[in-house]
Each structure stands twice: as structure tokens, then as C-alpha cells.
Amino acid sequence: MTPITIQEVKVITTQPYAAQRLVIVKVITSEPGLYGLGCATFTQRFHAVVAALEHHVIPYVLGKDVQRIEDLWNMSMVNSYWRNGPVLNNAISGIDQALWDIKGKLANMPVYQLLGGKCRDGAAVYVHADGADVHEVADNVQKFMAEGYRYIRVQMGGYGGKYAANIRPEGAQDGTYYDPKAYMRNALKALEHVRATVGDEIELLHDIHERIQPIDAVAFAKAVEPLKLFFLEDALAPEDIEWFTRIREQCATPLAMGELFNNPLEWRSLVERRLIDFIRMHVSQMGGITPARNAAIFAQVYGVRTAWHGPADTSPVGHAANLHLDLWSPNFGIQEWCRFPEFMYEMFPGLPEVRNGYMYANDKPGLGIDIDEKLAAKYPCKDEVLQWTQTRLPDGSPARP
């Protein structure tokens, strides 16, 4: 039997709203009409991913058998010798997800069936409630509750809280300022107010976004323990993960970690030592569905659940990939959901729908999603120097975003 091969790969970039520069890979095969889509979105450095695809990854995969997903993924990873970084991983992910999409279409099955079939019919999602003060935050939480959401992430004033530029020293550099101590006080007040307002039936989450010192993360995790969070996200930066041992010794607050991880060695130890409760890697940043499947299976052995990263800079194709992993994975925990604007459903037909707090697949073969390339082309990506990642402490020193 003559193999079906990769004949062409198109890289589609689009910026339909805000600063979300999406990178979609379309793998076109030797079988007429058969193609697959994958997410390769690294919105902060999208040009680098496009260059890696066009000059390195695509030339390697052209002419290859579309059925050999494992072989192509592993060889793509080592073909550059240097490996496991966000640019290369995203480029490989675009191909990998598209090949899973193609394999599902060839089998006339959704991808979750290829992985082993459903463990659930809908994936519970969490959404983001923010506000300028505790009352606005609580109001927004209650609005989400009225829409059927039962898992809600609570922030106040964005990551790190309100800006602290007014206390910077003379001559300090421009940037996005925040005060870690003020953030901790205000975030705790917001969480306490929301819990007192909505009661114990709603699951609350919070994202530190690695914005405080490790010892302060220990103290914060202890302080929120009585509030019984569903999880506390990114309490530490990847550089400080050994401090998870200290948090675990001090409290029982559930911990989620992983969106900045690239290499399996970054999450392996945390899972093996049961220092976290949820892995929440960015599926395209870790290299696609193939490594995410492996990470989920590995985590299940240790009783760790999944909570894949699902912000607005995961493309709709990436959200579809997340959903297929969610429906299959026995150790699924929760799925982050960014609430795309309605016109994105026109640009990406088949984009997963959320009803009453659950995300549902459409059960079409493959990932079940497509892209309107003409509509996507109406929103070209724009270059800019990012501001929100130029974070600084009150004295003007650089800080983690």
C-alpha cells in the first residue's frame, strides 16, 4: 500500500484580537482533500516559530509518511541536536497536532478515540473573574455562576495586583510595576470575600503567576489553606521548584504548575515526589499531543491530575487538542477556558463549545476543527515590544512577569 505523505505545509498567522498572535500549521497530504491542523502558537515570539518551521522543520517532514507520528516527533526533536525550547517545541507541535488530526480523519474517528476513548462526555472548565476591588470581583464570580460555571479563578487587579509605579525611585525605568507584599494582602482579602459571599459549593482557584519570592509563596499557600482552593497556580517560578517541598511541608493547599515548562525533566521530579497536584503545561510549548499524552499517563501513576494551560494565546486549534486529551485522560482535573469572542467560531469552525460549565467535542473525525483562511488573513499579525512582560518591583528592578 502506497503511504500517504506530507506534500505541503502552510504556516498561517493571524491576530484576530488583542495581542494574541496565533500560529496555525496546515499539513496537506498526497491524498486529495486530506489535511490536518495544528497549533504552534508562541504569541510573544511568533516570528521565531514561523522561521523554525519554514527553514528547518518543514523541509525535514516533506515527503514523510503521515502515519508515523511517533517517529516524526522523536526525529524532529533530535534533528536539530539542541532541543527542548519554546520555539522548537511549538514548531514541532504544529506538525504533531496536525498529524493526529489527519490520523483521526483517516480512521474516521475523533482523536480522543485514537487515544483510548472517552472517560467523560464533557470536560469541566474554569474561567477568570477579576475586578478593581473585592466587591467587583465577587460580582463577576456570581455572574459566571449564573452562567453555570462551578470552577472560577479569582484575581484582583490582574497578575500581581494593581500597579505600584507611584512609589518607584527617581530615574527608574518604565515598565509594569507591582508590589508583591500589597498583592499578597489584597489577593487574600479578595479570596476571603468571595468565599464568604458565594459559600463552599463553588470551587475557587488563584494564580500567583510566579510573582513573589519563594518564602512568601510558602506563607501565601498557608494563608489560603482555610479557603479550600481547588488549586493555587504557579506559586513558584520554574527556577525555584525545589521550594515546592517547603510548601508541601507547611500546608495542604492543592498546587498546579507547569505552563512555562519545556522539558520532561522539569515536571518529572515534581510528579514523582508528589509535590504538585496538577500538571498544567502549555501543550504546544511541550511539543504537541504526543508528549502531552505521555505526560498524562506518567502523572496518572502518581495520582496527579491534568489542567492544561488554556489562555487566549492558545489558538482554537490548541483548545481542541486540549479537549481531546481531557475527554480521554483518566486523571483529568480541570481545563482552563478563555471564552473566545463569537466571531472566532466563524474563523475556526468546530471550535469547542462550552455549556453549563462543560466543554464538549463535536465528535467529527480528527480534532474536529477547521480554519477560514480568508477570514484569518484579514487580521495580520502586528509587531510590537510587549509591555505586560516588562514587569518591575517597586524599586524598579526587573521581575518575573
N, C-alpha and C positions, 0 to 999 in steps of 0.2 A: 504493500500500500504506500503510495507516494505521500510523504509527510506534508502537512500544511505549514508553510513557512512565513516568516515576517518579511513582507515585501517593502513596507514603508512605515516610518514612524513620524507623526506630526506632533509638534510641540505647540500647544495653544495657551497663550497667556491672556488674561483678562482681569480687569479691576472694576467690577460692577458697582462697588460702593466702598466708601471709607478708604482705608489704606490696605485693603485685602487684595494683594496681587496674587492671583491664583495661577498655578501651572498645571495644565492637564495634558497628559500624554495619550495619544490615539495611535494604537498599534493596528496597522492594516495588513491583512494576511493575503496569501495567494488564493484563498477561497473567495470567490466574488461575493461581496456584501458582508463578509465576516470581519469584524474589527472589535477591539476592546478598548476601554478607557481606564486610566489610572491617575492617581493624584501624586504630583511631585511638588507640592506647594511648600516653598520656604519663602514666605512673603517678604521677609526682611532682606533677602539676598537672592531674589528670583533670577537675576541675570546670570549669576554663577551657576545655578542649577540648569538653566537653559543651555549655557555653554558646555557644561559637563555632558549633557545629553547629546547635543548636536555634534560635538567634536570627539567624544570618547565612547559613551555608552551605546548610542545608536549605531555607529559603524561596526561595533562588535556584534550586536544582535541581528543585524540584517542577514537574511537568509537562513536563520536558525529555525528549528522545529518549535512551533508554538506550544507543543505538548510537554516540553522538557523544562518545566518551571523550576524544579529544584536545581537542575544542572545549570541553567542560565543564571539563576540568582547567585549561586555559590561562585561560579566563574566570574560573573560581573563584579562580585565583591573583591576578589583577589586579583583581577586582571590589571588593576592599577598599582598593585603591590601595596601602596599606602591605602588604608581603608578606615571605615567606621567614623565618618564625619557627616554633619548635616547636609552638606552639598551633595556628596556622592550617594549617601543613603537615600535622599529624596529622588535623585535621578534614577536610581535602581528601583525605587518603589513605583515610580510611574510605569515602568515596564512590567514589574511584577504584578501589580494590581490589574493592569490591562490583560495580562496573560491568564489570570484567574477568571476575569470576565469572559475571555474567549473560551476557556475550557468549560465554563458553565454553559455557554451558548452551544458548544459542540455536544455537550451531554444533554442539552435541553433541560437543565436543572439550575436553580439558584445556587450561588456559591455556598450558602450555608449547608446545602445538601451534600456538596462535594466534601465539606469539612467533616461531615458525620451526621448532619440532620439537626433539627431544632431541639433545644432543651426548653424553649419557651416560645410563645407566639407573639409576644411584644416585648421590647426592651424598655425598662423604666429609665426615664431621663431626669436630669436635674437642670434647672435654669438659674439665671443670675439675677438677684434682686439687689439693687444699690439705692443710694439716696444721700441727700445732703445732711440729714440728721436722723436720729433713731425713729422718729415718727414717720418720716417719708419712707425709710427702709421697711418698717412694719407694714405700711400701707401697700407698698409694692409686693411684699410677700403675700399679703392677703389677696391681692389681685391675681397672682399666679395660682393661689389655692382655689380661687373661684373658677379658674380655667381647668382645674383637675390635676394640677401638679402637686406631688406629695414630697418631692425632694427639691430643696431650694437652697442655693448658695447665697450667703448673706455677706455683703461688703458694705462699707460706708465711705464714700468719697473716693472710690477707685482703689487700686492696689496701693498699699502704703498710706492710705488716708489722704487728707487734704494737704495741699501744698504748704511748704514751710519756707518759701522764698523770702518772706519778710524778715526772717531772722538770720539771713546769711551775712557773712562779714563783707566789709568793703572790698571791692575788686574781685569778688567771687565770680566764677564763670557762670554763664547762663545754663539752664537745664531744668529738669523736672525735679523739684525739691520735695522732700518729705521728711518728717520727724519720726523715727522709729518708736520712740517712747510714747509720743502722743498717739501714734497709730494704734499701739497695743492697748492703751487706755480706752480709746474711742471704739475700737473693734469689739472689745469685751463688753462695753456698755450697749452697743448695738445688738450683739448676740443675746445678752441678758434681756433686753427689752423685747426683742422678737419672741424669744422663748416664753416670756411671761404673757405676751399678747396672744400667741397662737396655740399655746399649750404643748403637750408632749407628742401629739399624734403626727405632727409634720416633722420630717427629717431635715435637719439643718446642716449645712456644710459651710466651710470658710477656707479661703485661700490666702495664706501668708505671702505667697509669691516670693519666697526666699529673701524677704526684705529686712529681716532682723538678725542680730547676732545669735550664734548657736545657743549660748546660755540663756538668752531671752526667749528663744524658741522653746526651750525646756520649761521655763516659767509660764509662758503663754499656754502651752499644751496642758499644764497642770491647772491653770486658771479656768480653762473652758471645760474641764472634765465634768463638773456637775451639770453642764448644759447638755450632755449626752449627744454630741455631734455625730452625724453619720460618718464624716471624716474631716480631718484637718489636712489641708492640701499644701504641699511644698513648704513644709515648715523649715526646711534646710536647703541650701544650695548643693548641687552635686559635689562641690569641693569639700563639703562638711558632713558627708553622710555618716561618718563614724559617730557623730553626735546622736544619731537615732538610738544608739544603745542607751544613752543617758535619758532620753525621753521615755523610752520603754521602761526603764527602772523606776521612773517617777510617777507615771500615771497610765491610765487605760484608755486615753483618747485615741480612737482609731486614726491611722495615718495613711495618707496617699502620697505617692511620689513617682516621678519618672518622666515628666513631659520634656525635659531637656536631655534625657539620656540618648546616647547613640550606640553604645557598645554593650553587649550582654553582660560583660564583667561589672558594669555599673549597677545592674539590678540583681544579678545572681546572688551576691552575698546578702543583700537586704532580704531577699526572699528566703534563702536557706536558713538564715538566722532568725526569721520571723520578726524582723524589726519594723516591717510595714504590713498593712492590711490590704492595700490596693495598689496594683501597678497601673500607671496611667500614662504610658508612653504615647508619643505622637506617632501614629502608625506609619506615616510616610517618612518621618525622620529616622525611624529604626529600620527602614528598608522595605516596608510593604506588608502584605498579608502573610507571606511565608514566615518571616521571623516573628511576627505577632502571634501567629498560630503556635509556634514553638514556645514562645514566652508564656502564653496562656496555659499550655499543657504543663510546663515546668512549674508555674505558680500553683496550679491545682494540687500538685503533690504536697505542697506545704500549707494548703488552706488559705492561700492568698487570692483575692478576687481581682477582677479586671474593672477598670474605669477609664477606658481610652480617652485621650485628650480630644475634645470636640469643640474648639473655638470657631470663630468665623473665618480664621485663616487656615482651617482645614476645608478644602473645597467640598462641594456637594458630592463629588465622586468619592472623596475620602470619607465623608459621613456614611455613604452607602457601604463602603468597605467595613467601617466600624460596626455598622448594624449587622452585617452578615456574621462577623465574629461574635457579636453579642448574642444573637439568636442561637448560635451553636454552642458557645462555651459553657461547660457545666459550672464553672466558677465565675460566671458573670456577676458583677456587683451593681454597677450603675453606668449610665452613659451621659456625658456632658452634651448639652444641646444649646446651640447658639441662636435659634429662632430666626432663620433666614427670612428676608422680606419676600413678599408674594411673587414679585417678578422673577425671582431666582428659580421658581418652579417652571416658569416658561423657558428660561435659558437652559435649565437642566431637567428635562422631562424624566420623571421617575424618581426625583429627589424624595427621600423617605419622608413620610408624613407622621406627625405626632398628634395623637388624640387622647385626651383624658390622661395625660402623663406618660403614655407609652408610644414608642416609635415602632412603626410597622413597615415591613418589606412588602413590595408589590408582587412578589413571587414570580417575576419574569426570569428567564434564564440569565445566568451571569450575575452581574451586580445590579441589573435592573434599572440602570440609569443611562441617559444619553446627554448630548450637548448640542445646542443650536449654535453652530459655529458662526453663522452670520450675526446673530444677536450678540454673542460674546465679543465679536470683533468691533462692535460699536463702543466698547468700553476698554480702550487700550490702557496698558499699564503706564503709570507715570513715575518718573524718578523723583526721589526726594531724600533728604537727610532726615532720618527718623528722629523725632523729638521724645517720644514717651520712653525710649530706652536710654536717653541721656539723663539718668537719674542721679541725684546728688543728695548727700546728707546735709543737715543744717549748716555745717561749716564749709560747705562747698566741695567736699571730697567726693570722688566718684563712688557710686554704689550700684549694687546689682538691681536690674530692672524687675 
